[in-house]
Structure formats: structure tokens, C-alpha cells
């Protein structure tokens, strides 16, 4: 059996210290409590800064890694768009955090790689589950409530991908299905046409 690596041990120790400082805040009073709060906040800021500068994974302290890169203009790209379909057949954009805590990109990969391997019953079960999750998010958004990562902290929550626009509009009635479209394009095509030039229906999931 392979033992823990040095970064893993360091991550464990930093988390234990985080918990220890938190317990100290909870148990102290008066001026001692103020000193404990200052130490706790200072430690959280410092350990997050270290994780960000070193880019070393140190859960739950984020490294704030950015997905960046340079791509050829003619390199083919693919992306999926999720739309809820109401009882009148109208399509609505689905907020990318409707599947939280599962990221939209992870769901996209699962639908591409694993979903086709399921038998008929399991496909229907997966469809019912995803439509139900979309309707849970729809109901909260329609009521003016938050979903996803900002459900508790609101604008103070750490976002997911900047490239994913949020969708606040949601119908009152339930979705009966989810249509998933595959977008295929190149950077050169977007620069030339100003829009996605190829779109096809990849899958429709029903509740």
C-alpha cells in the first residue's frame, strides 16, 4: 500500500489547524475571543493565498486555478446546451447550476460517455432524475430563491466557470423534458459569422 505523500500530509495538517482555530473561536470569550477571531481570519487568508500562489491542491482551500490555453483557429470544438421544455412545448434555458453539486461539464461528459451504455430502464431512470432536478431548480428560481453554489452565501459564494452565463428566468409550470443540443464550431467560424453555425439535437430526456 502506498502511503500518503508530503502534500497530502501538509493538507491534512492545514485542515486540522483550521478546525482547531475554529474551535478556539467558539470556546473563547471577551478579548480572548477577539484575538481568536483575528487569528482564525488571518490563517484562512494566509492559507488561501499560499494555495493560490503555489497552485497546490489543499482542500478546502482553493487554488483558484484558471482553465486557460491557446488553441488553433481551425480546431474543432464541441459544447452542449441544456433546455427545459414546458407543457406547451416552449424551450427555456437551464441555469448551469441546476445540477449542483455536479458541474455542468461533468454531466456533459457523463451523457456523452456513460449514458449510451445504459439499458432502456436505466436510461429512463436517469431521464426522470435529471428532469426532476431541473424542476427543483426551476421552482426555486421562479420563487426568487437561489440555487447552486450561491444558495447559502449568495454573491459571496465562489463561482464555477466564468464562461457559463447564469439564467434567472424560469416558468411557473413544470418541465416535461430536457432537450440537449450539441454545438460544434471553430474559433474561426465564430469570428467570421459571429455565432455558432452548427447545432443538432443530441438527446431528449423525459420525466
C-alpha positions, 0 to 999 in steps of 0.5 A, spaced: 500 500 500 502 506 498 502 511 503 500 518 503 505 523 500 508 530 503 502 534 500 497 530 502 500 530 509 501 538 509 493 538 507 491 534 512 495 538 517 492 545 514 485 542 515 486 540 522 489 547 524 483 550 521 478 546 525 482 547 531 482 555 530 475 554 529 474 551 535 478 556 539 473 561 536 467 558 539 470 556 546 473 563 547 470 569 550 471 577 551 478 579 548 480 572 548 475 571 543 477 577 539 484 575 538 481 568 536 477 571 531 483 575 528 487 569 528 482 564 525 481 570 519 488 571 518 490 563 517 484 562 512 487 568 508 494 566 509 492 559 507 488 561 501 493 565 498 499 560 499 494 555 495 493 560 490 500 562 489 503 555 489 497 552 485 497 546 490 491 542 491 489 543 499 482 542 500 478 546 502 482 551 500 482 553 493 487 554 488 483 558 484 486 555 478 484 558 471 482 553 465 486 557 460 490 555 453 491 557 446 488 553 441 488 553 433 483 557 429 481 551 425 480 546 431 474 543 432 470 544 438 464 541 441 459 544 447 452 542 449 446 546 451 441 544 456 433 546 455 427 545 459 421 544 455 414 546 458 407 543 457 406 547 451 412 545 448 416 552 449 424 551 450 427 555 456 434 555 458 437 551 464 441 555 469 448 551 469 447 550 476 441 546 476 445 540 477 449 542 483 453 539 486 455 536 479 458 541 474 455 542 468 461 539 464 461 533 468 454 531 466 456 533 459 461 528 459 457 523 463 451 523 457 456 523 452 460 517 455 456 513 460 449 514 458 449 510 451 451 504 455 445 504 459 439 499 458 432 502 456 430 502 464 436 505 466 436 510 461 429 512 463 431 512 470 436 517 469 431 521 464 426 522 470 432 524 475 435 529 471 428 532 469 426 532 476 432 536 478 431 541 473 424 542 476 427 543 483 431 548 480 426 551 476 421 552 482 426 555 486 428 560 481 421 562 479 420 563 487 426 568 487 430 563 491 437 561 489 440 555 487 447 552 486 453 554 489 450 561 491 444 558 495 447 559 502 452 565 501 449 568 495 454 573 491 459 571 496 459 564 494 465 562 489 463 561 482 464 555 477 466 557 470 466 564 468 464 562 461 457 559 463 452 565 463 447 564 469 439 564 467 434 567 472 428 566 468 424 560 469 416 558 468 411 557 473 409 550 470 413 544 470 418 541 465 416 535 461 423 534 458 430 536 457 432 537 450 440 537 449 443 540 443 450 539 441 454 545 438 460 544 434 464 550 431 471 553 430 474 559 433 474 561 426 467 560 424 465 564 430 469 570 428 467 570 421 459 569 422 459 571 429 455 565 432 455 558 432 453 555 425 452 548 427 447 545 432 443 538 432 439 535 437 443 530 441 438 527 446 431 528 449 430 526 456 423 525 459 420 525 466 
